[in-house]
Amino acid sequence: MTAPETRADARLYFANRPFVHGFYAVTRRLGPVVRVPGIGTIVNDAEVARAILATPAVFTSSGPGSFGILITEVLGPRALINMDGAAHRNLKQELAEVFSPRYVAAVAGAAAGPRLAALDAALRAGKSVDFAAFMRDYGCAMACELIGLRLDPADEAAAFADIFHLATEIMAFAGTAPRRLSLAQSSAAKALAARLATHIAAGYARADAPPQSLTARLRDQGAAFETVRDMVTVVLVGAVELIVYGLPRALAVIIDSGSLPALQADPARLDAAIDEALRLTTPSNAILRSVAADHAIGRHRFRRGERVIIAFRNILRDPALFPGGDGFDMTRTNPLRRLVFGAGPHACLGAALTLAEMRQVLGVVAALPSPLAIGARARNRGKLYPGYTRLDVRMIE
């Protein structure tokens, strides 16, 4: 019997992109490496996936059919995730110095304080809270810290709505992993990116930018605005959409699985709960790579010109790695559960920030005196990351 948390989470995929969800569900059963004519080679095996991610000279992020080729078309050639080789390595090293633990703590602390206090007070008072709406405000506040914006309270709601719309719409076209964008898609995505760039430009121009502004830090290192714009856009889009849609899903599977009382009884298990929630929800279904040269990994051969789709959603539910992998289990210790952040040179630079945000918010829930119950739910459609547009939660008395 399918676990209740799995049934509830699966409905997100069917609501968002039913064909994509069905495609991964079918190919999951067909073997470790599956060739699908007209689409690409699907990798469902963890070791093959790690070998691919560790060999960027062969499996590139910027060749034909890769996600990077779409990013380049919309944002330009220096958006980090569409780069390879020495240029990528040098830029990522610079950014890794910026994303230090101290920086991550400063960003998370600056954006969160009053919002977390208000969430805690509302739940303890027995009020029903739309957790999806809370996360939209939280994620956009974090985005403003990264950009270096300071908003008048009267302007905050409109600015947050615009940033959220832009961040989620820019990448929505990539949800079905097309090989190329149509002219209409390309024009629409570029127009959205240009609007988001106006927010970044405001942060870039600020002489009194806050110390946690990523835009100002890159500017002060000598980066031209065009370079800063491309990199910050990717960080911003990924950070906003992943955390806004990912964190409500994480909370939902913890509640749906009946695991919240155990977490509240032992809040030291918070990191284990976060890792398991990310494994089960797998906000990013897949990573795309382009094969630059014929190459073999074990008995699997990859041909030049192929497109490779690493199916994280399938790998992280593999029963050989995660027994009962379709259910939530905080006792799992397999280190592959964090493969959701990728591996190799292109491992997610923002993983530490994402984990810090999840610890902050779910830490509030773990500290409550009673479990939460879920009321109304509404699901998004056509986005890169499946998620909730409404998730009402209330503390059980």
VOMARVEX-734694 format. One record per residue (C-alpha): x, y, z; residue number from 1; residue in three letters. Coordinates in nm, 3 decimals. Layout:
N
ATOM/X/Y/Z/NUM/ALA
...
% end
This chain:
397
ATOM/0.000/0.000/0.000/1/MET
ATOM/0.130/0.346/-0.093/2/THR
ATOM/0.221/0.563/0.206/3/ALA
ATOM/-0.017/0.858/0.266/4/PRO
ATOM/0.267/1.111/0.236/5/GLU
ATOM/0.356/0.964/-0.104/6/THR
ATOM/-0.002/0.979/-0.229/7/ARG
ATOM/-0.036/1.342/-0.122/8/ALA
ATOM/0.296/1.444/-0.276/9/ASP
ATOM/0.223/1.258/-0.600/10/ALA
ATOM/-0.088/1.471/-0.647/11/ARG
ATOM/0.142/1.774/-0.674/12/LEU
ATOM/0.316/1.620/-0.974/13/TYR
ATOM/-0.008/1.522/-1.144/14/PHE
ATOM/-0.145/1.874/-1.093/15/ALA
ATOM/0.174/2.046/-1.208/16/ASN
ATOM/0.287/1.845/-1.512/17/ARG
ATOM/0.107/1.510/-1.542/18/PRO
ATOM/0.306/1.395/-1.848/19/PHE
ATOM/0.641/1.457/-1.680/20/VAL
ATOM/0.533/1.278/-1.362/21/HIS
ATOM/0.404/0.982/-1.562/22/GLY
ATOM/0.722/0.972/-1.772/23/PHE
ATOM/0.947/0.940/-1.467/24/TYR
ATOM/0.715/0.686/-1.305/25/ALA
ATOM/0.732/0.463/-1.615/26/VAL
ATOM/1.104/0.495/-1.685/27/THR
ATOM/1.181/0.420/-1.319/28/ARG
ATOM/1.074/0.060/-1.383/29/ARG
ATOM/1.276/0.007/-1.702/30/LEU
ATOM/1.630/-0.025/-1.567/31/GLY
ATOM/1.934/0.174/-1.453/32/PRO
ATOM/1.992/0.343/-1.791/33/VAL
ATOM/1.704/0.382/-2.034/34/VAL
ATOM/1.721/0.530/-2.384/35/ARG
ATOM/1.403/0.704/-2.493/36/VAL
ATOM/1.405/0.806/-2.862/37/PRO
ATOM/1.353/1.177/-2.914/38/GLY
ATOM/1.396/1.259/-2.544/39/ILE
ATOM/1.732/1.128/-2.422/40/GLY
ATOM/1.902/0.872/-2.201/41/THR
ATOM/1.746/0.842/-1.857/42/ILE
ATOM/1.981/0.753/-1.571/43/VAL
ATOM/1.813/0.588/-1.272/44/ASN
ATOM/2.131/0.454/-1.110/45/ASP
ATOM/2.309/0.648/-0.834/46/ALA
ATOM/2.663/0.534/-0.916/47/GLU
ATOM/2.625/0.606/-1.286/48/VAL
ATOM/2.479/0.947/-1.198/49/ALA
ATOM/2.770/1.034/-0.970/50/ARG
ATOM/3.021/0.928/-1.235/51/ALA
ATOM/2.848/1.152/-1.490/52/ILE
ATOM/2.842/1.451/-1.256/53/LEU
ATOM/3.210/1.399/-1.173/54/ALA
ATOM/3.312/1.401/-1.542/55/THR
ATOM/3.209/1.747/-1.668/56/PRO
ATOM/3.454/1.742/-1.960/57/ALA
ATOM/3.250/1.461/-2.116/58/VAL
ATOM/2.904/1.530/-1.971/59/PHE
ATOM/2.877/1.905/-2.016/60/THR
ATOM/2.622/2.148/-1.875/61/SER
ATOM/2.634/2.374/-2.180/62/SER
ATOM/2.612/2.144/-2.483/63/GLY
ATOM/2.313/2.072/-2.709/64/PRO
ATOM/2.013/1.945/-2.516/65/GLY
ATOM/2.145/2.054/-2.176/66/SER
ATOM/1.969/2.288/-1.938/67/PHE
ATOM/2.263/2.527/-1.972/68/GLY
ATOM/2.190/2.590/-2.337/69/ILE
ATOM/1.847/2.724/-2.239/70/LEU
ATOM/1.997/2.937/-1.962/71/ILE
ATOM/2.249/3.089/-2.203/72/THR
ATOM/1.973/3.182/-2.445/73/GLU
ATOM/1.779/3.367/-2.176/74/VAL
ATOM/2.040/3.499/-1.932/75/LEU
ATOM/2.372/3.504/-2.111/76/GLY
ATOM/2.689/3.293/-2.098/77/PRO
ATOM/2.801/3.359/-1.738/78/ARG
ATOM/2.515/3.233/-1.523/79/ALA
ATOM/2.737/2.970/-1.352/80/LEU
ATOM/2.520/2.663/-1.412/81/ILE
ATOM/2.570/2.696/-1.787/82/ASN
ATOM/2.951/2.711/-1.759/83/MET
ATOM/3.217/2.440/-1.769/84/ASP
ATOM/3.591/2.406/-1.731/85/GLY
ATOM/3.833/2.657/-1.581/86/ALA
ATOM/3.596/2.953/-1.614/87/ALA
ATOM/3.331/2.771/-1.413/88/HIS
ATOM/3.581/2.649/-1.155/89/ARG
ATOM/3.727/2.995/-1.097/90/ASN
ATOM/3.389/3.165/-1.072/91/LEU
ATOM/3.250/2.902/-0.837/92/LYS
ATOM/3.555/2.936/-0.614/93/GLN
ATOM/3.494/3.310/-0.590/94/GLU
ATOM/3.130/3.253/-0.505/95/LEU
ATOM/3.212/2.981/-0.253/96/ALA
ATOM/3.412/3.240/-0.060/97/GLU
ATOM/3.109/3.469/-0.066/98/VAL
ATOM/2.873/3.190/0.049/99/PHE
ATOM/3.070/3.127/0.369/100/SER
ATOM/2.890/2.991/0.679/101/PRO
ATOM/2.904/3.341/0.828/102/ARG
ATOM/2.742/3.487/0.516/103/TYR
ATOM/2.469/3.223/0.510/104/VAL
ATOM/2.392/3.290/0.878/105/ALA
ATOM/2.378/3.666/0.814/106/ALA
ATOM/2.137/3.636/0.521/107/VAL
ATOM/1.910/3.389/0.698/108/ALA
ATOM/1.910/3.594/1.018/109/GLY
ATOM/1.841/3.930/0.853/110/ALA
ATOM/1.538/3.809/0.659/111/ALA
ATOM/1.378/3.577/0.909/112/ALA
ATOM/1.353/3.714/1.263/113/GLY
ATOM/1.017/3.894/1.285/114/PRO
ATOM/0.851/3.658/1.037/115/ARG
ATOM/0.946/3.348/1.234/116/LEU
ATOM/0.831/3.510/1.559/117/ALA
ATOM/0.494/3.592/1.400/118/ALA
ATOM/0.459/3.236/1.266/119/LEU
ATOM/0.538/3.089/1.607/120/ASP
ATOM/0.292/3.322/1.784/121/ALA
ATOM/0.009/3.252/1.540/122/ALA
ATOM/0.047/2.874/1.563/123/LEU
ATOM/0.076/2.876/1.943/124/ARG
ATOM/-0.240/3.088/1.958/125/ALA
ATOM/-0.427/2.813/1.773/126/GLY
ATOM/-0.470/3.013/1.452/127/LYS
ATOM/-0.483/2.857/1.108/128/SER
ATOM/-0.181/2.969/0.902/129/VAL
ATOM/-0.145/2.946/0.525/130/ASP
ATOM/0.209/2.809/0.530/131/PHE
ATOM/0.248/2.848/0.153/132/ALA
ATOM/0.170/3.221/0.180/133/ALA
ATOM/0.411/3.250/0.473/134/PHE
ATOM/0.686/3.090/0.264/135/MET
ATOM/0.622/3.325/-0.031/136/ARG
ATOM/0.687/3.622/0.196/137/ASP
ATOM/0.981/3.452/0.365/138/TYR
ATOM/1.141/3.351/0.032/139/GLY
ATOM/1.096/3.694/-0.122/140/CYS
ATOM/1.235/3.864/0.188/141/ALA
ATOM/1.540/3.639/0.152/142/MET
ATOM/1.562/3.738/-0.214/143/ALA
ATOM/1.562/4.107/-0.121/144/CYS
ATOM/1.850/4.044/0.120/145/GLU
ATOM/2.047/3.874/-0.159/146/LEU
ATOM/1.975/4.159/-0.402/147/ILE
ATOM/2.041/4.425/-0.140/148/GLY
ATOM/1.699/4.592/-0.157/149/LEU
ATOM/1.548/4.791/0.126/150/ARG
ATOM/1.175/4.829/0.083/151/LEU
ATOM/0.929/5.069/0.236/152/ASP
ATOM/0.672/4.856/0.424/153/PRO
ATOM/0.402/5.008/0.205/154/ALA
ATOM/0.578/4.877/-0.106/155/ASP
ATOM/0.676/4.537/0.029/156/GLU
ATOM/0.371/4.334/-0.075/157/ALA
ATOM/0.382/4.457/-0.436/158/ALA
ATOM/0.760/4.403/-0.462/159/ALA
ATOM/0.735/4.053/-0.316/160/PHE
ATOM/0.455/3.962/-0.556/161/ALA
ATOM/0.659/4.085/-0.853/162/ASP
ATOM/0.977/3.905/-0.748/163/ILE
ATOM/0.788/3.580/-0.685/164/PHE
ATOM/0.609/3.602/-1.019/165/HIS
ATOM/0.931/3.667/-1.207/166/LEU
ATOM/1.133/3.401/-1.025/167/ALA
ATOM/0.875/3.127/-1.087/168/THR
ATOM/0.781/3.224/-1.442/169/GLU
ATOM/1.136/3.263/-1.579/170/ILE
ATOM/1.208/2.895/-1.529/171/MET
ATOM/0.862/2.752/-1.591/172/ALA
ATOM/0.945/2.700/-1.959/173/PHE
ATOM/1.217/2.450/-1.857/174/ALA
ATOM/0.983/2.220/-1.667/175/GLY
ATOM/0.940/1.978/-1.958/176/THR
ATOM/1.314/1.984/-2.043/177/ALA
ATOM/1.282/2.103/-2.405/178/PRO
ATOM/1.588/2.082/-2.629/179/ARG
ATOM/1.531/2.438/-2.740/180/ARG
ATOM/1.290/2.723/-2.680/181/LEU
ATOM/1.040/2.842/-2.932/182/SER
ATOM/1.071/3.204/-3.043/183/LEU
ATOM/0.771/3.294/-2.828/184/ALA
ATOM/0.913/3.116/-2.522/185/GLN
ATOM/1.251/3.278/-2.567/186/SER
ATOM/1.103/3.626/-2.602/187/SER
ATOM/0.879/3.579/-2.298/188/ALA
ATOM/1.162/3.445/-2.079/189/ALA
ATOM/1.397/3.727/-2.181/190/LYS
ATOM/1.131/3.987/-2.099/191/ALA
ATOM/1.081/3.836/-1.753/192/LEU
ATOM/1.457/3.825/-1.692/193/ALA
ATOM/1.487/4.190/-1.796/194/ALA
ATOM/1.222/4.287/-1.541/195/ARG
ATOM/1.401/4.094/-1.267/196/LEU
ATOM/1.724/4.266/-1.371/197/ALA
ATOM/1.573/4.602/-1.273/198/THR
ATOM/1.555/4.481/-0.910/199/HIS
ATOM/1.914/4.358/-0.927/200/ILE
ATOM/2.027/4.689/-1.081/201/ALA
ATOM/1.876/4.876/-0.788/202/ALA
ATOM/2.081/4.666/-0.546/203/GLY
ATOM/2.394/4.698/-0.761/204/TYR
ATOM/2.369/5.077/-0.758/205/ALA
ATOM/2.328/5.112/-0.380/206/ARG
ATOM/2.626/5.273/-0.213/207/ALA
ATOM/2.491/5.172/0.129/208/ASP
ATOM/2.407/4.811/0.046/209/ALA
ATOM/2.374/4.580/0.349/210/PRO
ATOM/2.673/4.353/0.414/211/PRO
ATOM/2.476/4.041/0.318/212/GLN
ATOM/2.394/4.173/-0.032/213/SER
ATOM/2.529/3.922/-0.286/214/LEU
ATOM/2.490/4.185/-0.558/215/THR
ATOM/2.706/4.439/-0.373/216/ALA
ATOM/2.967/4.180/-0.275/217/ARG
ATOM/3.017/4.075/-0.637/218/LEU
ATOM/3.022/4.438/-0.748/219/ARG
ATOM/3.286/4.522/-0.488/220/ASP
ATOM/3.498/4.234/-0.617/221/GLN
ATOM/3.507/4.414/-0.951/222/GLY
ATOM/3.237/4.223/-1.141/223/ALA
ATOM/3.058/4.416/-1.414/224/ALA
ATOM/2.683/4.455/-1.382/225/PHE
ATOM/2.611/4.214/-1.672/226/GLU
ATOM/2.806/3.937/-1.497/227/THR
ATOM/2.643/4.010/-1.162/228/VAL
ATOM/2.300/4.020/-1.322/229/ARG
ATOM/2.339/3.675/-1.483/230/ASP
ATOM/2.474/3.506/-1.170/231/MET
ATOM/2.238/3.668/-0.923/232/VAL
ATOM/1.938/3.592/-1.143/233/THR
ATOM/2.018/3.220/-1.136/234/VAL
ATOM/2.084/3.220/-0.761/235/VAL
ATOM/1.769/3.421/-0.702/236/LEU
ATOM/1.542/3.212/-0.922/237/VAL
ATOM/1.669/2.887/-0.773/238/GLY
ATOM/1.659/3.011/-0.414/239/ALA
ATOM/1.310/3.159/-0.430/240/VAL
ATOM/1.132/2.882/-0.615/241/GLU
ATOM/1.307/2.593/-0.440/242/LEU
ATOM/1.244/2.720/-0.087/243/ILE
ATOM/0.895/2.862/-0.148/244/VAL
ATOM/0.765/2.542/-0.305/245/TYR
ATOM/1.003/2.296/-0.140/246/GLY
ATOM/0.959/2.384/0.226/247/LEU
ATOM/0.577/2.350/0.238/248/PRO
ATOM/0.617/2.011/0.069/249/ARG
ATOM/0.873/1.911/0.332/250/ALA
ATOM/0.638/2.012/0.613/251/LEU
ATOM/0.348/1.833/0.445/252/ALA
ATOM/0.528/1.497/0.414/253/VAL
ATOM/0.641/1.519/0.777/254/ILE
ATOM/0.281/1.579/0.888/255/ILE
ATOM/0.121/1.334/0.641/256/ASP
ATOM/0.359/1.056/0.745/257/SER
ATOM/0.270/1.101/1.112/258/GLY
ATOM/0.634/1.181/1.197/259/SER
ATOM/0.588/1.528/1.346/260/LEU
ATOM/0.521/1.410/1.705/261/PRO
ATOM/0.850/1.212/1.701/262/ALA
ATOM/1.037/1.516/1.570/263/LEU
ATOM/0.884/1.741/1.836/264/GLN
ATOM/0.976/1.488/2.103/265/ALA
ATOM/1.338/1.494/1.982/266/ASP
ATOM/1.417/1.820/1.795/267/PRO
ATOM/1.779/1.702/1.759/268/ALA
ATOM/1.648/1.489/1.470/269/ARG
ATOM/1.565/1.800/1.267/270/LEU
ATOM/1.851/1.759/1.019/271/ASP
ATOM/1.756/1.396/0.961/272/ALA
ATOM/1.396/1.501/0.900/273/ALA
ATOM/1.508/1.769/0.652/274/ILE
ATOM/1.730/1.526/0.462/275/ASP
ATOM/1.450/1.271/0.441/276/GLU
ATOM/1.195/1.532/0.332/277/ALA
ATOM/1.427/1.653/0.054/278/LEU
ATOM/1.492/1.294/-0.057/279/ARG
ATOM/1.125/1.210/-0.072/280/LEU
ATOM/0.999/1.531/-0.233/281/THR
ATOM/1.301/1.575/-0.464/282/THR
ATOM/1.211/1.934/-0.563/283/PRO
ATOM/1.433/1.910/-0.873/284/SER
ATOM/1.330/1.603/-1.074/285/ASN
ATOM/1.636/1.584/-1.293/286/ALA
ATOM/1.962/1.732/-1.420/287/ILE
ATOM/2.040/1.747/-1.791/288/LEU
ATOM/2.380/1.690/-1.947/289/ARG
ATOM/2.510/1.682/-2.304/290/SER
ATOM/2.759/1.410/-2.404/291/VAL
ATOM/3.065/1.570/-2.567/292/ALA
ATOM/3.253/1.247/-2.649/293/ALA
ATOM/3.186/0.873/-2.657/294/ASP
ATOM/3.229/0.740/-2.304/295/HIS
ATOM/3.163/0.424/-2.102/296/ALA
ATOM/3.062/0.398/-1.737/297/ILE
ATOM/3.076/0.032/-1.641/298/GLY
ATOM/2.872/-0.154/-1.899/299/ARG
ATOM/2.680/0.156/-2.003/300/HIS
ATOM/2.798/0.341/-2.313/301/ARG
ATOM/2.712/0.700/-2.389/302/PHE
ATOM/2.749/0.840/-2.739/303/ARG
ATOM/2.857/1.185/-2.843/304/ARG
ATOM/2.560/1.412/-2.904/305/GLY
ATOM/2.327/1.227/-2.666/306/GLU
ATOM/2.130/1.409/-2.403/307/ARG
ATOM/2.149/1.255/-2.055/308/VAL
ATOM/1.871/1.306/-1.800/309/ILE
ATOM/1.974/1.215/-1.445/310/ILE
ATOM/1.644/1.126/-1.281/311/ALA
ATOM/1.694/1.224/-0.917/312/PHE
ATOM/1.331/1.148/-0.837/313/ARG
ATOM/1.384/0.785/-0.943/314/ASN
ATOM/1.731/0.744/-0.791/315/ILE
ATOM/1.629/0.873/-0.449/316/LEU
ATOM/1.339/0.626/-0.429/317/ARG
ATOM/1.545/0.325/-0.539/318/ASP
ATOM/1.449/0.046/-0.293/319/PRO
ATOM/1.800/-0.101/-0.320/320/ALA
ATOM/1.935/0.221/-0.166/321/LEU
ATOM/1.635/0.326/0.041/322/PHE
ATOM/1.418/0.033/0.153/323/PRO
ATOM/1.056/0.139/0.145/324/GLY
ATOM/1.180/0.443/-0.044/325/GLY
ATOM/0.833/0.581/-0.116/326/ASP
ATOM/0.777/0.646/0.254/327/GLY
ATOM/0.918/0.900/0.501/328/PHE
ATOM/1.167/0.758/0.753/329/ASP
ATOM/1.383/0.987/0.970/330/MET
ATOM/1.612/0.699/1.068/331/THR
ATOM/1.772/0.669/0.723/332/ARG
ATOM/2.147/0.735/0.713/333/THR
ATOM/2.239/0.673/0.348/334/ASN
ATOM/2.459/0.971/0.247/335/PRO
ATOM/2.317/0.955/-0.106/336/LEU
ATOM/2.003/1.125/0.027/337/ARG
ATOM/2.176/1.459/-0.034/338/ARG
ATOM/2.230/1.377/-0.400/339/LEU
ATOM/1.930/1.608/-0.446/340/VAL
ATOM/2.187/1.892/-0.441/341/PHE
ATOM/2.393/1.729/-0.717/342/GLY
ATOM/2.758/1.622/-0.704/343/ALA
ATOM/3.090/1.706/-0.862/344/GLY
ATOM/3.190/2.052/-0.987/345/PRO
ATOM/2.828/2.157/-1.039/346/HIS
ATOM/2.702/2.061/-0.692/347/ALA
ATOM/2.454/2.322/-0.573/348/CYS
ATOM/2.631/2.630/-0.441/349/LEU
ATOM/2.323/2.737/-0.247/350/GLY
ATOM/2.277/2.410/-0.058/351/ALA
ATOM/2.402/2.559/0.269/352/ALA
ATOM/2.158/2.850/0.240/353/LEU
ATOM/1.867/2.619/0.160/354/THR
ATOM/1.945/2.396/0.457/355/LEU
ATOM/1.981/2.699/0.686/356/ALA
ATOM/1.639/2.825/0.577/357/GLU
ATOM/1.481/2.485/0.635/358/MET
ATOM/1.637/2.460/0.982/359/ARG
ATOM/1.503/2.803/1.071/360/GLN
ATOM/1.146/2.746/0.964/361/VAL
ATOM/1.102/2.379/1.053/362/LEU
ATOM/1.283/2.448/1.378/363/GLY
ATOM/0.987/2.665/1.478/364/VAL
ATOM/0.751/2.376/1.404/365/VAL
ATOM/0.969/2.124/1.589/366/ALA
ATOM/0.960/2.344/1.900/367/ALA
ATOM/0.579/2.364/1.917/368/LEU
ATOM/0.411/2.187/2.209/369/PRO
ATOM/0.163/1.998/1.987/370/SER
ATOM/0.156/1.854/1.631/371/PRO
ATOM/0.001/2.034/1.334/372/LEU
ATOM/-0.292/1.928/1.119/373/ALA
ATOM/-0.332/2.023/0.753/374/ILE
ATOM/-0.653/2.184/0.634/375/GLY
ATOM/-0.704/2.322/0.285/376/ALA
ATOM/-0.446/2.254/0.012/377/ARG
ATOM/-0.407/2.399/-0.337/378/ALA
ATOM/-0.142/2.296/-0.590/379/ARG
ATOM/0.049/2.488/-0.855/380/ASN
ATOM/0.042/2.408/-1.225/381/ARG
ATOM/0.304/2.433/-1.499/382/GLY
ATOM/0.595/2.538/-1.275/383/LYS
ATOM/0.950/2.404/-1.271/384/LEU
ATOM/0.903/2.281/-0.912/385/TYR
ATOM/0.573/2.120/-0.811/386/PRO
ATOM/0.436/2.280/-0.496/387/GLY
ATOM/0.151/2.419/-0.291/388/TYR
ATOM/-0.007/2.757/-0.353/389/THR
ATOM/-0.202/2.708/-0.031/390/ARG
ATOM/-0.132/2.488/0.269/391/LEU
ATOM/-0.335/2.567/0.580/392/ASP
ATOM/-0.188/2.431/0.905/393/VAL
ATOM/-0.310/2.455/1.261/394/ARG
ATOM/-0.184/2.323/1.591/395/MET
ATOM/-0.384/2.033/1.735/396/ILE
ATOM/-0.509/2.117/2.082/397/GLU
% end
